[in-house]
């Protein structure tokens, strides 16, 4: 047990949320072995690596425009997983990418929605998920 007085014990609800997040992340790890995950930037990529993803993770901000990036994705992969943040900028990028990718993202759209739901109002970005998990589990 930590001697830190600010360290609070996780509630049952926190632990259940952490467990559900782990289940979603494990499923994401499996799908990522076959299909790439598209994220906004390098910090998101690093967070997903920390969570155990080993497949292709492609940051959007790689110097290409959104249309060219989408075209290259569409040529290289039959399906993609869009994991953009759920803030205004992320929602806007998500909307643009979904138009450009003509359905190649739909099968795995649930990952972003599940993460958004499980993270609730605590965080709005992919890069914060590892820290949120530690907090929910009481290991921060």
N, CA and C atoms as an extended XYZ file, in Angstrom:
420
Properties=species:S:1:pos:R:3:atomname:S:1:resname:S:1:resid:I:1 pbc="F F F"
N         0.829       -1.176        0.000 N   UNK     1
C         0.000        0.000        0.000 CA  UNK     1
C         0.876        1.242        0.000 C   UNK     1
N         0.537        2.198       -0.786 N   UNK     2
C         1.297        3.431       -0.876 CA  UNK     2
C         1.098        4.241        0.396 C   UNK     2
N         2.172        4.919        0.823 N   UNK     3
C         2.045        5.753        2.014 CA  UNK     3
C         1.614        7.172        1.635 C   UNK     3
N         1.473        7.405        0.360 N   UNK     4
C         1.028        8.709       -0.119 CA  UNK     4
C        -0.405        8.957        0.360 C   UNK     4
N        -0.608       10.048        1.091 N   UNK     5
C        -1.936       10.328        1.651 CA  UNK     5
C        -2.947       10.720        0.582 C   UNK     5
N        -2.470       11.220       -0.570 N   UNK     6
C        -3.381       11.616       -1.639 CA  UNK     6
C        -3.845       10.431       -2.474 C   UNK     6
N        -3.244        9.291       -2.250 N   UNK     7
C        -3.543        8.105       -3.055 CA  UNK     7
C        -4.855        7.499       -2.572 C   UNK     7
N        -5.875        7.516       -3.414 N   UNK     8
C        -7.152        6.950       -2.972 CA  UNK     8
C        -7.338        5.560       -3.551 C   UNK     8
N        -8.023        4.760       -2.801 N   UNK     9
C        -8.321        3.401       -3.258 CA  UNK     9
C        -9.310        3.485       -4.418 C   UNK     9
N        -9.084        2.680       -5.445 N   UNK    10
C       -10.048        2.714       -6.556 CA  UNK    10
C       -11.390        2.151       -6.110 C   UNK    10
N       -12.451        2.734       -6.642 N   UNK    11
C       -13.787        2.237       -6.338 CA  UNK    11
C       -14.049        0.992       -7.201 C   UNK    11
N       -15.085        0.259       -6.856 N   UNK    12
C       -15.476       -0.893       -7.669 CA  UNK    12
C       -15.798       -0.439       -9.083 C   UNK    12
N       -16.449        0.715       -9.191 N   UNK    13
C       -16.788        1.260      -10.510 CA  UNK    13
C       -15.522        1.565      -11.324 C   UNK    13
N       -14.512        2.167      -10.670 N   UNK    14
C       -13.236        2.447      -11.347 CA  UNK    14
C       -12.596        1.157      -11.852 C   UNK    14
N       -12.582        0.142      -10.993 N   UNK    15
C       -11.955       -1.132      -11.361 CA  UNK    15
C       -12.694       -1.806      -12.511 C   UNK    15
N       -14.020       -1.722      -12.490 N   UNK    16
C       -14.814       -2.301      -13.578 CA  UNK    16
C       -14.552       -1.564      -14.894 C   UNK    16
N       -14.452       -0.237      -14.822 N   UNK    17
C       -14.135        0.548      -16.024 CA  UNK    17
C       -12.758        0.179      -16.558 C   UNK    17
N       -11.790        0.036      -15.649 N   UNK    18
C       -10.433       -0.344      -16.059 CA  UNK    18
C       -10.454       -1.709      -16.728 C   UNK    18
N       -11.210       -2.633      -16.170 N   UNK    19
C       -11.293       -3.980      -16.752 CA  UNK    19
C       -11.920       -3.935      -18.144 C   UNK    19
N       -12.992       -3.152      -18.302 N   UNK    20
C       -13.623       -3.036      -19.623 CA  UNK    20
C       -12.676       -2.383      -20.624 C   UNK    20
N       -11.908       -1.385      -20.169 N   UNK    21
C       -10.912       -0.758      -21.041 CA  UNK    21
C        -9.877       -1.788      -21.488 C   UNK    21
N        -9.426       -2.624      -20.551 N   UNK    22
C        -8.449       -3.669      -20.901 CA  UNK    22
C        -9.010       -4.631      -21.949 C   UNK    22
N       -10.277       -4.992      -21.818 N   UNK    23
C       -10.914       -5.903      -22.780 CA  UNK    23
C       -10.934       -5.267      -24.176 C   UNK    23
N       -11.319       -3.991      -24.245 N   UNK    24
C       -11.348       -3.279      -25.529 CA  UNK    24
C        -9.932       -3.198      -26.109 C   UNK    24
N        -8.962       -2.886      -25.268 N   UNK    25
C        -7.575       -2.747      -25.739 CA  UNK    25
C        -7.020       -4.089      -26.220 C   UNK    25
N        -7.354       -5.183      -25.520 N   UNK    26
C        -6.911       -6.512      -25.977 CA  UNK    26
C        -7.493       -6.837      -27.349 C   UNK    26
N        -8.758       -6.543      -27.551 N   UNK    27
C        -9.393       -6.783      -28.856 CA  UNK    27
C        -8.740       -5.903      -29.921 C   UNK    27
N        -8.452       -4.666      -29.559 N   UNK    28
C        -7.784       -3.741      -30.471 CA  UNK    28
C        -6.395       -4.276      -30.858 C   UNK    28
N        -5.667       -4.806      -29.894 N   UNK    29
C        -4.340       -5.394      -30.159 CA  UNK    29
C        -4.444       -6.513      -31.192 C   UNK    29
N        -5.466       -7.350      -31.063 N   UNK    30
C        -5.659       -8.463      -32.005 CA  UNK    30
C        -5.951       -7.957      -33.415 C   UNK    30
N        -6.872       -7.021      -33.541 N   UNK    31
C        -7.244       -6.487      -34.852 CA  UNK    31
C        -6.062       -5.733      -35.467 C   UNK    31
N        -5.287       -5.052      -34.616 N   UNK    32
C        -4.147       -4.272      -35.096 CA  UNK    32
C        -3.039       -5.157      -35.693 C   UNK    32
N        -3.066       -6.438      -35.392 N   UNK    33
C        -2.091       -7.352      -36.019 CA  UNK    33
C        -2.357       -7.466      -37.521 C   UNK    33
N        -3.614       -7.200      -37.929 N   UNK    34
C        -3.992       -7.312      -39.345 CA  UNK    34
C        -4.214       -5.970      -40.036 C   UNK    34
N        -4.694       -4.986      -39.284 N   UNK    35
C        -5.064       -3.706      -39.888 CA  UNK    35
C        -4.437       -2.542      -39.116 C   UNK    35
N        -4.112       -1.462      -39.832 N   UNK    36
C        -3.463       -0.330      -39.167 CA  UNK    36
C        -4.444        0.504      -38.344 C   UNK    36
N        -3.890        1.137      -37.319 N   UNK    37
C        -4.638        2.096      -36.513 CA  UNK    37
C        -4.163        3.484      -36.932 C   UNK    37
N        -5.097        4.368      -37.223 N   UNK    38
C        -4.776        5.745      -37.579 CA  UNK    38
C        -5.005        6.614      -36.339 C   UNK    38
N        -3.971        7.359      -35.954 N   UNK    39
C        -4.044        8.265      -34.801 CA  UNK    39
C        -3.656        9.669      -35.248 C   UNK    39
N        -3.847       10.642      -34.358 N   UNK    40
C        -3.537       12.023      -34.741 CA  UNK    40
C        -2.044       12.306      -34.744 C   UNK    40
N        -1.312       11.816      -33.766 N   UNK    41
C         0.098       12.182      -33.686 CA  UNK    41
C         0.965       11.163      -32.972 C   UNK    41
N         2.233       11.540      -32.794 N   UNK    42
C         3.239       10.637      -32.222 CA  UNK    42
C         2.941       10.239      -30.774 C   UNK    42
N         2.380       11.165      -29.988 N   UNK    43
C         2.073       10.842      -28.585 CA  UNK    43
C         0.995        9.764      -28.503 C   UNK    43
N         0.031        9.815      -29.424 N   UNK    44
C        -1.008        8.784      -29.479 CA  UNK    44
C        -0.373        7.445      -29.847 C   UNK    44
N         0.524        7.472      -30.814 N   UNK    45
C         1.227        6.257      -31.235 CA  UNK    45
C         1.977        5.657      -30.041 C   UNK    45
N         2.712        6.488      -29.309 N   UNK    46
C         3.473        6.006      -28.146 CA  UNK    46
C         2.551        5.430      -27.078 C   UNK    46
N         1.403        6.057      -26.856 N   UNK    47
C         0.448        5.565      -25.858 CA  UNK    47
C        -0.067        4.178      -26.257 C   UNK    47
N        -0.388        3.989      -27.545 N   UNK    48
C        -0.893        2.689      -27.998 CA  UNK    48
C         0.183        1.615      -27.908 C   UNK    48
N         1.425        1.968      -28.161 N   UNK    49
C         2.526        1.004      -27.985 CA  UNK    49
C         2.628        0.596      -26.510 C   UNK    49
N         2.482        1.584      -25.629 N   UNK    50
C         2.527        1.334      -24.183 CA  UNK    50
C         1.401        0.375      -23.766 C   UNK    50
N         0.265        0.468      -24.479 N   UNK    51
C        -0.886       -0.384      -24.181 CA  UNK    51
C        -0.761       -1.769      -24.824 C   UNK    51
N         0.284       -1.980      -25.623 N   UNK    52
C         0.527       -3.315      -26.154 CA  UNK    52
C         0.265       -3.526      -27.631 C   UNK    52
N        -0.112       -2.489      -28.378 N   UNK    53
C        -0.342       -2.667      -29.813 CA  UNK    53
C         0.993       -2.867      -30.530 C   UNK    53
N         1.030       -3.843      -31.422 N   UNK    54
C         2.286       -4.176      -32.101 CA  UNK    54
C         2.212       -3.995      -33.611 C   UNK    54
N         1.024       -3.780      -34.159 N   UNK    55
C         0.871       -3.644      -35.606 CA  UNK    55
C         1.158       -2.229      -36.086 C   UNK    55
N         0.750       -1.953      -37.331 N   UNK    56
C         0.943       -0.624      -37.907 CA  UNK    56
C         0.107        0.409      -37.171 C   UNK    56
N         0.752        1.492      -36.782 N   UNK    57
C         0.050        2.645      -36.218 CA  UNK    57
C         0.520        3.840      -37.036 C   UNK    57
N        -0.423        4.525      -37.645 N   UNK    58
C        -0.083        5.578      -38.597 CA  UNK    58
C        -0.561        6.940      -38.112 C   UNK    58
N         0.378        7.801      -37.718 N   UNK    59
C        -0.012        9.153      -37.316 CA  UNK    59
C        -0.447        9.976      -38.527 C   UNK    59
N        -1.515       10.732      -38.353 N   UNK    60
C        -2.045       11.581      -39.419 CA  UNK    60
C        -1.067       12.663      -39.833 C   UNK    60
N        -0.422       13.252      -38.869 N   UNK    61
C         0.424       14.403      -39.160 CA  UNK    61
C         1.803       13.939      -39.610 C   UNK    61
N         1.836       13.413      -40.829 N   UNK    62
C         3.092       12.902      -41.366 CA  UNK    62
C         3.534       13.742      -42.566 C   UNK    62
N         3.061       14.966      -42.642 N   UNK    63
C         3.457       15.865      -43.719 CA  UNK    63
C         2.567       15.805      -44.947 C   UNK    63
N         1.661       14.843      -45.001 N   UNK    64
C         0.751       14.727      -46.161 CA  UNK    64
C        -0.569       15.418      -45.831 C   UNK    64
N        -1.256       15.841      -46.864 N   UNK    65
C        -2.599       16.367      -46.674 CA  UNK    65
C        -3.541       15.215      -46.356 C   UNK    65
N        -4.696       15.536      -45.808 N   UNK    66
C        -5.675       14.520      -45.408 CA  UNK    66
C        -6.120       13.656      -46.584 C   UNK    66
N        -6.338       14.276      -47.722 N   UNK    67
C        -6.799       13.517      -48.886 CA  UNK    67
C        -5.724       12.534      -49.356 C   UNK    67
N        -4.491       13.010      -49.489 N   UNK    68
C        -3.393       12.137      -49.928 CA  UNK    68
C        -3.148       11.008      -48.925 C   UNK    68
N        -3.209       11.353      -47.647 N   UNK    69
C        -3.034       10.347      -46.597 CA  UNK    69
C        -4.110        9.264      -46.734 C   UNK    69
N        -5.362        9.693      -46.922 N   UNK    70
C        -6.492        8.761      -47.069 CA  UNK    70
C        -6.322        7.878      -48.302 C   UNK    70
N        -5.909        8.492      -49.416 N   UNK    71
C        -5.715        7.735      -50.655 CA  UNK    71
C        -4.654        6.654      -50.482 C   UNK    71
N        -3.552        7.019      -49.833 N   UNK    72
C        -2.476        6.051      -49.604 CA  UNK    72
C        -2.955        4.900      -48.718 C   UNK    72
N        -3.703        5.233      -47.660 N   UNK    73
C        -4.275        4.202      -46.778 CA  UNK    73
C        -5.186        3.268      -47.575 C   UNK    73
N        -6.065        3.857      -48.361 N   UNK    74
C        -7.041        3.084      -49.135 CA  UNK    74
C        -6.344        2.132      -50.112 C   UNK    74
N        -5.230        2.560      -50.684 N   UNK    75
C        -4.492        1.707      -51.619 CA  UNK    75
C        -3.774        0.569      -50.903 C   UNK    75
N        -3.256        0.855      -49.709 N   UNK    76
C        -2.423       -0.127      -49.011 CA  UNK    76
C        -3.207       -1.126      -48.165 C   UNK    76
N        -4.375       -0.733      -47.656 N   UNK    77
C        -5.085       -1.574      -46.694 CA  UNK    77
C        -6.560       -1.703      -47.064 C   UNK    77
N        -7.118       -2.896      -46.855 N   UNK    78
C        -8.539       -3.085      -47.136 CA  UNK    78
C        -9.417       -2.513      -46.021 C   UNK    78
N        -8.854       -2.451      -44.806 N   UNK    79
C        -9.597       -1.904      -43.661 CA  UNK    79
C        -8.628       -1.134      -42.772 C   UNK    79
N        -9.155       -0.155      -42.064 N   UNK    80
C        -8.359        0.619      -41.115 CA  UNK    80
C        -9.175        0.861      -39.844 C   UNK    80
N        -8.468        1.152      -38.767 N   UNK    81
C        -9.101        1.481      -37.489 CA  UNK    81
C        -8.804        2.952      -37.225 C   UNK    81
N        -9.834        3.771      -37.152 N   UNK    82
C        -9.643        5.194      -36.892 CA  UNK    82
C        -9.774        5.459      -35.394 C   UNK    82
N        -8.657        5.825      -34.765 N   UNK    83
C        -8.664        6.142      -33.335 CA  UNK    83
C        -8.214        7.583      -33.161 C   UNK    83
N        -9.094        8.493      -33.542 N   UNK    84
C        -8.790        9.905      -33.380 CA  UNK    84
C        -9.402       10.372      -32.071 C   UNK    84
N        -8.790       11.401      -31.498 N   UNK    85
C        -9.289       11.927      -30.224 CA  UNK    85
C       -10.763       12.303      -30.356 C   UNK    85
N       -11.442       12.421      -29.222 N   UNK    86
C       -12.862       12.758      -29.261 CA  UNK    86
C       -13.090       14.175      -28.742 C   UNK    86
N       -12.169       15.058      -29.127 N   UNK    87
C       -12.370       16.488      -28.913 CA  UNK    87
C       -12.858       17.080      -30.244 C   UNK    87
N       -13.031       18.396      -30.318 N   UNK    88
C       -13.562       19.002      -31.552 CA  UNK    88
C       -12.657       18.733      -32.756 C   UNK    88
N       -11.358       18.887      -32.561 N   UNK    89
C       -10.421       18.672      -33.663 CA  UNK    89
C       -10.459       17.208      -34.124 C   UNK    89
N       -10.458       16.290      -33.165 N   UNK    90
C       -10.495       14.862      -33.497 CA  UNK    90
C       -11.772       14.483      -34.225 C   UNK    90
N       -12.903       15.040      -33.756 N   UNK    91
C       -14.184       14.752      -34.414 CA  UNK    91
C       -14.189       15.273      -35.849 C   UNK    91
N       -13.587       16.447      -36.048 N   UNK    92
C       -13.528       17.043      -37.383 CA  UNK    92
C       -12.644       16.196      -38.307 C   UNK    92
N       -11.486       15.776      -37.809 N   UNK    93
C       -10.595       14.916      -38.600 CA  UNK    93
C       -11.269       13.581      -38.913 C   UNK    93
N       -11.975       13.042      -37.925 N   UNK    94
C       -12.679       11.774      -38.096 CA  UNK    94
C       -13.705       11.896      -39.226 C   UNK    94
N       -14.462       12.987      -39.206 N   UNK    95
C       -15.486       13.212      -40.242 CA  UNK    95
C       -14.840       13.287      -41.626 C   UNK    95
N       -13.735       14.001      -41.733 N   UNK    96
C       -13.049       14.131      -43.025 CA  UNK    96
C       -12.512       12.785      -43.503 C   UNK    96
N       -11.869       12.056      -42.610 N   UNK    97
C       -11.297       10.763      -42.993 CA  UNK    97
C       -12.370        9.765      -43.396 C   UNK    97
N       -13.473        9.745      -42.666 N   UNK    98
C       -14.521        8.768      -42.985 CA  UNK    98
C       -15.090        9.013      -44.379 C   UNK    98
N       -15.164       10.288      -44.783 N   UNK    99
C       -15.633       10.587      -46.146 CA  UNK    99
C       -14.641       10.061      -47.180 C   UNK    99
N       -13.361       10.258      -46.920 N   UNK   100
C       -12.318        9.864      -47.870 CA  UNK   100
C       -12.096        8.355      -47.942 C   UNK   100
N       -12.412        7.647      -46.870 N   UNK   101
C       -12.084        6.213      -46.813 CA  UNK   101
C       -13.213        5.289      -47.266 C   UNK   101
N       -14.322        5.829      -47.693 N   UNK   102
C       -15.385        5.040      -48.339 CA  UNK   102
C       -15.679        3.696      -47.666 C   UNK   102
N       -15.937        3.709      -46.366 N   UNK   103
C       -16.384        2.482      -45.711 CA  UNK   103
C       -15.285        1.559      -45.204 C   UNK   103
N       -14.036        1.856      -45.478 N   UNK   104
C       -12.958        0.965      -45.038 CA  UNK   104
C       -12.724        1.029      -43.534 C   UNK   104
N       -13.368        1.949      -42.864 N   UNK   105
C       -13.184        2.151      -41.433 CA  UNK   105
C       -14.372        1.630      -40.623 C   UNK   105
N       -15.504        1.380      -41.272 N   UNK   106
C       -16.757        1.154      -40.548 CA  UNK   106
C       -16.763       -0.088      -39.665 C   UNK   106
N       -16.142       -1.162      -40.134 N   UNK   107
C       -16.176       -2.410      -39.366 CA  UNK   107
C       -15.585       -2.237      -37.964 C   UNK   107
N       -14.624       -1.336      -37.832 N   UNK   108
C       -13.948       -1.165      -36.539 CA  UNK   108
C       -14.240        0.180      -35.880 C   UNK   108
N       -15.295        0.845      -36.305 N   UNK   109
C       -15.662        2.143      -35.733 CA  UNK   109
C       -15.995        2.027      -34.248 C   UNK   109
N       -16.416        0.859      -33.806 N   UNK   110
C       -16.817        0.672      -32.410 CA  UNK   110
C       -15.661        0.907      -31.435 C   UNK   110
N       -14.437        0.671      -31.857 N   UNK   111
C       -13.304        0.876      -30.935 CA  UNK   111
C       -13.255        2.309      -30.418 C   UNK   111
N       -13.369        3.266      -31.321 N   UNK   112
C       -13.313        4.678      -30.908 CA  UNK   112
C       -14.492        5.007      -29.996 C   UNK   112
N       -15.685        4.524      -30.352 N   UNK   113
C       -16.868        4.814      -29.541 CA  UNK   113
C       -16.769        4.168      -28.154 C   UNK   113
N       -16.281        2.930      -28.096 N   UNK   114
C       -16.132        2.258      -26.797 CA  UNK   114
C       -15.113        2.972      -25.923 C   UNK   114
N       -13.992        3.368      -26.520 N   UNK   115
C       -12.984        4.088      -25.732 CA  UNK   115
C       -13.531        5.418      -25.240 C   UNK   115
N       -14.230        6.127      -26.106 N   UNK   116
C       -14.831        7.412      -25.718 CA  UNK   116
C       -15.784        7.195      -24.535 C   UNK   116
N       -16.609        6.172      -24.632 N   UNK   117
C       -17.603        5.886      -23.592 CA  UNK   117
C       -16.922        5.480      -22.273 C   UNK   117
N       -15.921        4.603      -22.356 N   UNK   118
C       -15.270        4.115      -21.143 CA  UNK   118
C       -14.400        5.178      -20.473 C   UNK   118
N       -13.866        6.091      -21.253 N   UNK   119
C       -13.038        7.173      -20.690 CA  UNK   119
C       -13.916        8.276      -20.116 C   UNK   119
N       -15.183        8.240      -20.474 N   UNK   120
C       -16.179        9.203      -20.016 CA  UNK   120
C       -15.662       10.618      -20.176 C   UNK   120
N       -15.827       11.441      -19.153 N   UNK   121
C       -15.403       12.834      -19.266 CA  UNK   121
C       -13.985       13.035      -18.744 C   UNK   121
N       -13.342       11.949      -18.313 N   UNK   122
C       -12.006       12.067      -17.722 CA  UNK   122
C       -10.962       12.546      -18.724 C   UNK   122
N       -11.000       11.995      -19.919 N   UNK   123
C       -10.019       12.363      -20.943 CA  UNK   123
C       -10.707       12.458      -22.298 C   UNK   123
N       -10.059       13.140      -23.236 N   UNK   124
C       -10.618       13.295      -24.579 CA  UNK   124
C        -9.601       12.902      -25.645 C   UNK   124
N        -8.525       12.202      -25.244 N   UNK   125
C        -7.521       11.860      -26.238 CA  UNK   125
C        -6.898       10.493      -25.975 C   UNK   125
N        -6.366        9.920      -27.036 N   UNK   126
C        -5.756        8.591      -26.998 CA  UNK   126
C        -4.517        8.584      -26.107 C   UNK   126
N        -3.721        9.648      -26.183 N   UNK   127
C        -2.451        9.663      -25.457 CA  UNK   127
C        -2.627        9.577      -23.938 C   UNK   127
N        -3.803        9.908      -23.410 N   UNK   128
C        -4.029        9.895      -21.957 CA  UNK   128
C        -4.558        8.561      -21.426 C   UNK   128
N        -4.859        7.606      -22.303 N   UNK   129
C        -5.448        6.339      -21.854 CA  UNK   129
C        -4.542        5.573      -20.872 C   UNK   129
N        -3.230        5.427      -21.131 N   UNK   130
C        -2.406        4.687      -20.154 CA  UNK   130
C        -2.457        5.297      -18.751 C   UNK   130
N        -2.422        6.634      -18.655 N   UNK   131
C        -2.474        7.312      -17.357 CA  UNK   131
C        -3.839        7.114      -16.699 C   UNK   131
N        -4.904        7.199      -17.492 N   UNK   132
C        -6.248        6.976      -16.958 CA  UNK   132
C        -6.369        5.562      -16.391 C   UNK   132
N        -5.859        4.582      -17.116 N   UNK   133
C        -5.918        3.197      -16.641 CA  UNK   133
C        -5.206        3.056      -15.294 C   UNK   133
N        -4.038        3.630      -15.177 N   UNK   134
C        -3.291        3.568      -13.901 CA  UNK   134
C        -4.107        4.197      -12.777 C   UNK   134
N        -4.737        5.332      -13.060 N   UNK   135
C        -5.535        6.008      -12.035 CA  UNK   135
C        -6.738        5.173      -11.629 C   UNK   135
N        -7.441        4.593      -12.627 N   UNK   136
C        -8.621        3.781      -12.325 CA  UNK   136
C        -8.249        2.551      -11.500 C   UNK   136
N        -7.048        2.024      -11.754 N   UNK   137
C        -6.593        0.830      -11.031 CA  UNK   137
C        -5.934        1.180       -9.694 C   UNK   137
N        -5.784        2.463       -9.431 N   UNK   138
C        -5.183        2.901       -8.171 CA  UNK   138
C        -3.674        2.762       -8.158 C   UNK   138
N        -3.026        2.706       -9.335 N   UNK   139
C        -1.573        2.540       -9.365 CA  UNK   139
C        -0.840        3.787       -9.791 C   UNK   139
N        -1.537        4.931       -9.801 N   UNK   140
C        -0.850        6.147      -10.274 CA  UNK   140
C         0.142        6.700       -9.278 C   UNK   140
